[in-house]
Amino acid sequence: MNSFKFNISFTAALLVCQLLNLSPVFSQCVVEIGEDTILCPGNSLVLDIIPSVDYFEDSLVITYDATQGVSGLAGAGKVYMHAGAELHLFGGWQYVTGNWGQDDGIGGMTNIGTDRWQITIHPQTYFGYHPDSTLHGIFMVFRNADGSLTGKDNADQDIWVDTKLDPPVAAFGGTTFQWKKDAVSSILWSDNSSGNSITVSTAGNYWVEVTDTIGCKAYDTIEVSIDIQAVDLGDDTTFCGGTINHTIDAGNAYTTYSWSTGSTAASINVTSSGSYWVSVADSNTCMSADTMVVNSSAGFTADLGPDTSFCSAGLYTLMPVLSVKDSLVIEYDATQGVSGLVGASEVYMHSGAELHPFGGWQYTIGDWGLHNGVGQMKNIGPDRWQITICPVSYYGYSPDSSLNGIFMVFRNGNGTLTGKDGSDNDIWIDMGQDPPFSAFGGVNVYWKGDGITGYLWSDNSGDPSLDVSTSGAYWVTVTDTFGCVARDTAGVSFNQAPSIELGNDTAICSGQINLLLDAGPGFGEYQWLAGDTTRTKTATQIGLYSITATDSNGCIAMDSITISAGAFTTSLDLGNDTTICQAGAALVLDPGYRVSPNGDSLVITYDATQGQTGLIGANKVYIHSGAELHPFGGWQFVTGNWGDDDGVGQMKNIGPDLWQITIDPQSYYNYPADSSLNGILIVFRNEDGSLTGKNDLGDDIFIDMTQDPPVPVFSGVTATWKKSPYTAILWSDNST
């Protein structure tokens, strides 16, 4: 308490009371909330006015039943209390108040029911005794307005109440007495609250103003200081290389240090995983404590795969394959199973990994009773505990191993109490399922998908994958929840696809064939269909000549040429000379060759990566198709039975997932030569027919043959006419 403030307050209060003409009533108006105080960090102080307000007088409520005792007051219109205070034991009537018969209102009671009367007084104010005096009791006699009738106890004696008790006690049952705690009419604290007390935990000046029921005010002020600075060991730390050599420093601001390791120095050096705490004290014996958890993680790997080359422009997705992905969360309900851990202040998980079926406890971790933080769980609710681990680094087994299960027993801090399953057996978690499964309902286990917290690619993007379309070296950095980092780099090359051009299919009109075929330079390997491995080859007979060449990037080019015997190696035959005897008759002359349209070849090229397809990477592709001879006629003259692998409709591979076939539609589908071809319907299939290639909607592919060049209604297919080797016909009348 600030004594200077107290003296001013007391003097001011007396002056207020005198100005209010409250004499001879005394109200000392004193409140105390304590001496200036120094708090230790984390502690609090309750400032309370109640212990110091003895001189703030409460009201005494007196209730009288006029039908009880020796009474003439049953049915009375008014009742007065004639009473006196007893200030020392056996002192009898003193400070008598209430003159009977005068009907002057002094001691007048309020009717609160049939023959029930009540009065409320402040005893010191009502009787006028000095506030330093001690009230032992009150004597009373009840009377009517003119004082002619009285109410006393059952023995016709004055009624006495012992006021030293709370509530006051009288031997006469016709009266009851109760203190009404209303001496303080208002309270105002420095934080603007108005309760009997406030709780403070920070440094500062705090004051209270109290006003009593007669208007007197009292004040007090207290200064609260905080002594010690809280110790801070820093954030929990994880070492990702598996080796720990770390100094934990509590600073030099304290007089005593007590570590969980037993050290009393200001700092310790640790070389193993665990929870390390320190308790410090200053010269005022104020204490502070902090804990640091030190973890060791074996780390993880990120693999982007080998360097990759492509023989054409395109898009490639890089995604690292990670050896560790998620954290495992284990939650335990200590009220379940056979448990002594209900209400425990600490719970530890003693556990072991099982790396092969039914192998039992392996890689056991968590020695009970050491109180070293290894396996210590976090409280997440009443009797509910949780721990989050990375199994590979926590148990220390090889990342290449397969985790089949985890065994566990829960224990308190000193290991004397355990928590097991409903049969009092060790608890087992089946890690072969996702989510993991426990037959014991008191344990809940799930993967927390936050093992990886961030990705950083060479282009500064942060997604789990990266799409690239240009050649270069690309790297990724991956970070996990422990702060461990894994990195990898991969090269991606997009090369210009090579090409070979052996020329158009050729008909040799002379009797001798001697044609030089040249695949061109720029390739490291050449492979002709006949087995030759040279760049050039001389064709000396009719047939199909095909070559596959590979460049230094491993890209492949292919081409083929068909050499046929010339159709005109012998003379055309229009028939014998003919005489027409009948005027107006006509003769049709036909050399037997066609130029266009039915004499042309149709080239159909298919990209197996487009549309709805299962043919990416297929070894063989067949075209199952049909001709449409009139609009919307659907499949007709169907050719290519799938699953037979009989060569009918088999396409030629001309590049990665690119296939081609060349047909003469009329002869291939065998429709009438005088028919009009409106379109071709197609489905592509692998050799056994189990996989298909269709358009983007999964429908059959249609080529409109009424246009030149033909128009496929699907971008994954192109169709072009390859002109007949017979390029011109000239008749003697100049017709063609």
MOLINKA-V317957 format. One record per backbone hydrogen bond with DSSP energy under -0.5 kcal/mol. NH is the residue of the N-H (numbers start at 0). CO is the residue of the C=O. E is the energy in kcal/mol with one decimal. If there is no record, write none. Layout:
# MOLINKA-V317957
nh | co | e
NH | CO | E
NH | CO | E
This chain:
# MOLINKA-V317957
nh | co | e
1 | 220 | -0.7
2 | 0 | -0.9
5 | 1 | -1.9
6 | 2 | -2.4
7 | 3 | -1.9
8 | 4 | -2.6
9 | 5 | -2.8
10 | 6 | -2.3
11 | 7 | -2.7
12 | 8 | -2.4
13 | 9 | -2.2
14 | 10 | -2.2
15 | 11 | -2.5
16 | 12 | -2.5
17 | 13 | -2.4
18 | 14 | -2.7
19 | 15 | -2.0
20 | 17 | -1.9
21 | 16 | -2.0
24 | 21 | -2.1
36 | 222 | -2.1
38 | 36 | -0.5
38 | 224 | -3.8
42 | 39 | -2.2
44 | 199 | -2.8
46 | 44 | -0.6
46 | 197 | -3.1
47 | 45 | -0.6
48 | 195 | -2.2
51 | 48 | -1.4
52 | 49 | -1.5
55 | 52 | -1.3
56 | 54 | -0.8
58 | 179 | -2.1
59 | 120 | -3.6
60 | 58 | -0.5
60 | 177 | -3.0
61 | 59 | -0.6
61 | 118 | -3.0
62 | 175 | -2.6
63 | 116 | -3.2
64 | 173 | -2.5
65 | 63 | -0.7
65 | 114 | -2.7
67 | 64 | -1.9
69 | 152 | -1.4
70 | 68 | -0.9
71 | 149 | -2.5
75 | 72 | -2.3
79 | 142 | -3.1
80 | 106 | -2.4
81 | 79 | -0.6
81 | 140 | -2.8
82 | 80 | -0.6
82 | 96 | -2.6
83 | 138 | -2.1
84 | 93 | -2.3
85 | 136 | -2.9
86 | 84 | -0.6
90 | 87 | -1.9
93 | 84 | -0.8
96 | 82 | -3.5
99 | 97 | -0.6
101 | 98 | -1.0
102 | 144 | -0.6
106 | 104 | -0.6
107 | 104 | -1.9
108 | 78 | -2.5
109 | 117 | -3.6
111 | 115 | -2.6
112 | 115 | -0.9
115 | 112 | -2.2
116 | 63 | -2.7
117 | 109 | -1.9
118 | 61 | -2.3
120 | 59 | -2.3
122 | 120 | -0.7
125 | 121 | -3.7
126 | 122 | -3.0
127 | 123 | -1.5
132 | 129 | -2.1
134 | 132 | -0.5
135 | 85 | -2.5
135 | 133 | -0.6
136 | 85 | -1.5
137 | 160 | -1.6
138 | 83 | -2.7
139 | 158 | -2.1
140 | 81 | -2.5
141 | 150 | -1.9
142 | 79 | -2.3
143 | 148 | -1.6
146 | 143 | -0.9
150 | 141 | -2.3
151 | 69 | -2.7
152 | 156 | -2.4
155 | 152 | -2.0
158 | 139 | -2.4
160 | 137 | -1.9
161 | 168 | -3.2
162 | 135 | -1.4
162 | 160 | -0.8
163 | 135 | -0.8
164 | 161 | -0.5
168 | 161 | -1.8
170 | 159 | -0.7
172 | 170 | -0.6
174 | 171 | -1.2
175 | 62 | -2.0
177 | 60 | -1.8
179 | 58 | -3.7
180 | 178 | -0.7
181 | 179 | -2.7
184 | 182 | -0.6
184 | 210 | -2.2
185 | 210 | -1.9
187 | 208 | -2.5
188 | 192 | -2.4
189 | 206 | -1.8
191 | 188 | -2.3
197 | 46 | -1.9
199 | 44 | -2.9
203 | 223 | -2.5
205 | 221 | -2.9
207 | 219 | -2.0
208 | 187 | -2.6
209 | 217 | -2.9
210 | 185 | -2.6
211 | 215 | -2.8
212 | 182 | -1.7
214 | 211 | -1.9
217 | 209 | -2.6
219 | 207 | -1.4
221 | 205 | -2.8
223 | 203 | -3.0
223 | 221 | -0.5
224 | 36 | -2.4
226 | 38 | -2.6
236 | 292 | -2.1
238 | 294 | -2.6
239 | 237 | -0.6
241 | 238 | -0.7
241 | 296 | -0.5
243 | 270 | -0.5
245 | 269 | -2.5
247 | 245 | -0.5
247 | 267 | -3.0
248 | 246 | -0.6
249 | 265 | -2.6
254 | 280 | -2.3
255 | 280 | -1.7
257 | 278 | -1.9
258 | 262 | -2.6
259 | 276 | -2.2
261 | 258 | -1.6
267 | 247 | -2.2
269 | 245 | -3.3
273 | 293 | -2.5
274 | 371 | -2.8
275 | 273 | -0.6
275 | 291 | -3.1
277 | 289 | -2.1
278 | 257 | -2.4
279 | 287 | -3.1
280 | 255 | -1.6
281 | 285 | -1.9
284 | 281 | -2.0
287 | 279 | -2.0
289 | 277 | -1.6
291 | 275 | -3.0
293 | 273 | -3.3
293 | 291 | -0.5
294 | 236 | -3.0
294 | 292 | -0.5
296 | 238 | -3.0
302 | 320 | -1.7
303 | 301 | -0.5
307 | 490 | -2.9
309 | 492 | -2.8
315 | 467 | -2.8
317 | 315 | -0.5
317 | 465 | -3.3
319 | 463 | -0.6
320 | 302 | -2.5
321 | 319 | -0.6
322 | 300 | -1.9
326 | 447 | -2.0
327 | 388 | -3.5
328 | 326 | -0.5
328 | 445 | -2.8
329 | 327 | -0.5
329 | 386 | -2.8
330 | 443 | -2.8
331 | 384 | -2.8
332 | 441 | -2.7
333 | 331 | -0.7
333 | 382 | -2.6
335 | 332 | -1.8
337 | 420 | -1.4
338 | 336 | -0.9
339 | 417 | -2.5
343 | 340 | -2.2
347 | 410 | -3.4
348 | 374 | -2.4
349 | 347 | -0.6
349 | 408 | -2.8
350 | 348 | -0.6
350 | 364 | -2.3
351 | 406 | -2.0
352 | 361 | -2.0
353 | 404 | -3.1
354 | 352 | -0.6
358 | 355 | -1.7
361 | 352 | -0.7
364 | 350 | -3.0
367 | 365 | -0.7
369 | 366 | -1.1
370 | 412 | -0.5
374 | 372 | -0.6
375 | 372 | -1.8
376 | 346 | -2.8
377 | 385 | -3.9
379 | 383 | -2.3
380 | 383 | -0.8
383 | 380 | -2.3
384 | 331 | -2.5
385 | 377 | -2.1
386 | 329 | -2.1
388 | 327 | -2.5
390 | 388 | -0.7
393 | 389 | -3.1
394 | 390 | -2.6
395 | 391 | -1.6
396 | 391 | -0.5
400 | 397 | -2.0
402 | 400 | -0.5
403 | 353 | -2.4
403 | 401 | -0.7
404 | 353 | -1.6
405 | 428 | -1.6
406 | 351 | -2.6
407 | 426 | -2.1
408 | 349 | -2.6
409 | 418 | -1.9
410 | 347 | -2.4
411 | 416 | -1.6
414 | 411 | -1.1
418 | 409 | -2.1
419 | 337 | -2.5
420 | 424 | -2.3
423 | 420 | -2.0
426 | 407 | -2.4
428 | 405 | -2.5
429 | 427 | -0.5
429 | 436 | -3.1
430 | 403 | -1.9
430 | 428 | -0.8
431 | 403 | -0.7
432 | 429 | -0.6
436 | 429 | -2.0
438 | 427 | -0.6
440 | 438 | -0.6
442 | 439 | -1.5
443 | 330 | -2.3
445 | 328 | -1.9
447 | 326 | -3.6
448 | 446 | -0.7
449 | 447 | -2.8
450 | 447 | -0.6
452 | 450 | -0.5
452 | 478 | -2.6
453 | 478 | -1.5
455 | 476 | -2.0
456 | 460 | -2.3
457 | 474 | -1.6
459 | 456 | -2.4
465 | 317 | -2.5
467 | 315 | -3.2
471 | 491 | -2.5
473 | 471 | -0.5
473 | 489 | -2.9
475 | 487 | -2.1
476 | 455 | -2.4
477 | 485 | -3.0
478 | 453 | -2.3
479 | 483 | -2.3
480 | 450 | -1.5
482 | 479 | -1.9
485 | 477 | -2.4
487 | 475 | -1.6
489 | 473 | -2.7
491 | 471 | -2.7
492 | 307 | -2.5
494 | 309 | -3.3
494 | 492 | -0.6
505 | 561 | -2.1
507 | 505 | -0.5
507 | 563 | -2.8
508 | 506 | -0.7
512 | 539 | -0.5
513 | 511 | -0.5
514 | 538 | -2.5
516 | 514 | -0.5
516 | 536 | -3.4
518 | 534 | -2.0
523 | 549 | -2.3
524 | 549 | -1.9
526 | 547 | -1.9
527 | 531 | -3.3
528 | 545 | -2.9
530 | 527 | -2.1
536 | 516 | -2.5
538 | 514 | -3.7
538 | 536 | -0.6
539 | 537 | -0.5
542 | 562 | -2.9
544 | 560 | -3.0
545 | 543 | -0.5
546 | 558 | -2.4
547 | 526 | -2.5
548 | 556 | -2.7
549 | 524 | -2.0
550 | 554 | -2.4
553 | 550 | -1.8
556 | 548 | -2.6
558 | 546 | -1.6
560 | 544 | -2.5
562 | 542 | -2.9
562 | 560 | -0.5
563 | 505 | -2.7
563 | 561 | -0.6
565 | 507 | -4.1
568 | 565 | -1.2
573 | 571 | -0.6
580 | 578 | -0.6
582 | 580 | -0.6
584 | 581 | -1.8
588 | 586 | -0.5
599 | 596 | -2.1
600 | 721 | -3.3
601 | 662 | -4.2
602 | 600 | -0.5
602 | 719 | -3.5
603 | 601 | -0.6
603 | 660 | -2.9
604 | 602 | -0.5
604 | 717 | -2.6
605 | 658 | -3.2
606 | 715 | -2.6
607 | 605 | -0.7
607 | 656 | -2.8
609 | 606 | -1.8
611 | 693 | -0.5
611 | 694 | -1.4
612 | 610 | -0.9
613 | 691 | -2.1
617 | 614 | -2.0
621 | 684 | -3.3
622 | 648 | -2.4
623 | 621 | -0.6
623 | 682 | -2.6
624 | 622 | -0.6
624 | 638 | -2.3
625 | 680 | -2.0
626 | 635 | -2.2
627 | 678 | -3.0
628 | 626 | -0.6
632 | 629 | -1.7
635 | 626 | -0.6
638 | 624 | -3.2
641 | 639 | -0.6
643 | 640 | -1.1
644 | 686 | -0.6
648 | 646 | -0.7
649 | 646 | -1.6
650 | 620 | -2.9
651 | 659 | -3.7
653 | 657 | -2.3
654 | 657 | -0.8
657 | 654 | -2.4
658 | 605 | -2.5
659 | 651 | -2.1
660 | 603 | -2.1
662 | 601 | -2.6
664 | 662 | -0.7
667 | 663 | -3.2
668 | 664 | -2.9
669 | 665 | -1.3
670 | 665 | -0.7
674 | 671 | -2.0
676 | 674 | -0.6
677 | 627 | -2.2
677 | 675 | -0.7
678 | 627 | -1.6
679 | 702 | -1.7
680 | 625 | -2.5
681 | 700 | -2.7
682 | 623 | -2.4
683 | 692 | -1.8
684 | 621 | -2.3
685 | 690 | -1.5
688 | 685 | -1.2
692 | 683 | -2.1
693 | 611 | -2.4
694 | 698 | -2.3
697 | 694 | -1.9
700 | 681 | -2.8
702 | 679 | -2.5
703 | 701 | -0.5
703 | 710 | -3.1
704 | 677 | -1.8
704 | 702 | -0.8
705 | 677 | -0.6
706 | 703 | -0.6
710 | 703 | -2.1
711 | 709 | -0.6
712 | 701 | -2.9
713 | 711 | -0.8
716 | 713 | -1.5
717 | 604 | -2.1
719 | 602 | -2.2
721 | 600 | -4.5
722 | 720 | -0.6
726 | 724 | -0.9
730 | 734 | -2.8
733 | 730 | -2.4
